[in-house]
Amino acid sequence: IIPGEGHCYRCLFEEMTPAGLVPSCQEVGLLGVLPGVVGVLQATEVLKLILGKGDVLKNELLIYNALKTTFRKVKVPKNPDCPVCGKNPTITELLDYDAEYCTMR
């Protein structure tokens, strides 16, 4: 997501899923190394943006399957009615959600 240059997270996921409906990382069996893998990928994207090198993931979602060691990219369509970056945005500042996502229970 590049602010002002492309689509945003809310174009794909218009509403936050209520915390009670989201299983914990423990419940779904999240592999402990995955946050590190995702962090390295995000850091690489930031460096590419800063240095102006390579192709950045603009308007795309990168999906990583750790069990099969595969990646795939999916185009994210722009939502003209997006509450953040659409024609008439209704979300204009950061929202603080009082919910715990991905916690150990």
C-alpha positions as CSV (number, residue, x, y, z in Angstrom):
1,I,0.0,0.0,0.0
2,I,1.5,3.3,-1.1
3,P,-0.5,6.2,0.3
4,G,-2.0,8.4,-2.4
5,E,-0.7,6.2,-5.2
6,G,-2.8,3.1,-5.2
7,H,-5.4,1.0,-3.6
8,C,-5.5,0.4,0.2
9,Y,-6.2,-2.4,2.6
10,R,-9.8,-1.3,3.0
11,C,-10.4,-1.7,-0.7
12,L,-10.0,-5.4,-0.1
13,F,-11.4,-5.7,3.4
14,E,-14.1,-3.0,3.8
15,E,-15.0,-3.8,7.5
16,M,-12.9,-5.1,10.4
17,T,-13.9,-8.6,11.5
18,P,-15.2,-8.4,15.1
19,A,-12.5,-9.7,17.4
20,G,-14.7,-12.5,18.8
21,L,-15.0,-14.0,15.4
22,V,-11.3,-14.1,14.7
23,P,-9.5,-17.2,16.0
24,S,-6.3,-16.7,17.9
25,C,-3.0,-17.6,16.4
26,Q,-2.8,-20.5,18.8
27,E,-6.2,-21.8,17.7
28,V,-5.3,-21.8,14.0
29,G,-1.8,-23.1,14.5
30,L,0.3,-20.1,13.3
31,L,3.9,-21.1,12.7
32,G,6.1,-19.0,14.9
33,V,8.5,-18.1,12.1
34,L,5.8,-16.5,9.9
35,P,6.0,-13.0,11.5
36,G,9.7,-13.0,10.7
37,V,9.1,-14.0,7.1
38,V,6.5,-11.4,6.6
39,G,8.6,-8.8,8.4
40,V,11.6,-9.4,6.1
41,L,9.3,-9.2,3.0
42,Q,7.9,-5.9,4.3
43,A,11.4,-4.5,5.0
44,T,12.5,-5.4,1.5
45,E,9.5,-3.6,0.0
46,V,10.4,-0.4,2.1
47,L,14.0,-0.6,1.0
48,K,12.9,-0.9,-2.7
49,L,10.7,2.2,-2.3
50,I,13.4,4.2,-0.5
51,L,16.1,3.3,-3.0
52,G,13.9,3.4,-6.1
53,K,15.0,-0.1,-7.1
54,G,13.1,-3.1,-8.3
55,D,9.4,-3.6,-8.7
56,V,7.3,-2.9,-5.6
57,L,4.0,-4.7,-4.8
58,K,1.7,-1.9,-5.8
59,N,-2.0,-2.8,-6.0
60,E,-1.2,-6.5,-5.4
61,L,-1.5,-8.9,-2.5
62,L,1.4,-11.3,-2.0
63,I,0.2,-14.7,-0.6
64,Y,2.7,-17.0,1.0
65,N,2.0,-20.7,1.6
66,A,4.6,-21.7,4.1
67,L,3.6,-25.4,4.0
68,K,4.2,-25.6,0.3
69,T,6.9,-22.9,0.1
70,T,5.0,-21.1,-2.6
71,F,4.2,-17.4,-3.3
72,R,1.5,-16.0,-5.5
73,K,0.4,-12.4,-6.3
74,V,-3.2,-11.3,-6.6
75,K,-4.3,-8.0,-8.1
76,V,-6.3,-5.9,-5.6
77,P,-9.1,-4.1,-7.4
78,K,-9.7,-0.4,-6.5
79,N,-13.0,0.0,-4.7
80,P,-14.4,3.4,-5.8
81,D,-16.6,3.4,-2.6
82,C,-13.7,2.6,-0.3
83,P,-14.2,4.5,3.0
84,V,-10.4,5.4,3.1
85,C,-9.3,6.1,-0.5
86,G,-12.5,6.2,-2.5
87,K,-14.3,9.1,-4.0
88,N,-16.0,10.2,-0.8
89,P,-13.8,8.9,2.1
90,T,-15.5,8.6,5.5
91,I,-12.4,7.4,7.4
92,T,-10.0,10.3,7.5
93,E,-7.9,9.4,10.5
94,L,-6.4,6.4,12.2
95,L,-9.0,4.4,14.2
96,D,-8.0,2.7,17.5
97,Y,-9.7,-0.6,17.7
98,D,-10.0,-1.9,21.3
99,A,-9.5,-5.5,20.4
100,E,-6.9,-8.1,20.8
101,Y,-6.0,-9.9,17.6
102,C,-3.7,-12.9,17.4
103,T,-3.1,-13.2,21.2
104,M,-2.4,-16.3,23.2
105,R,-5.5,-17.4,25.1
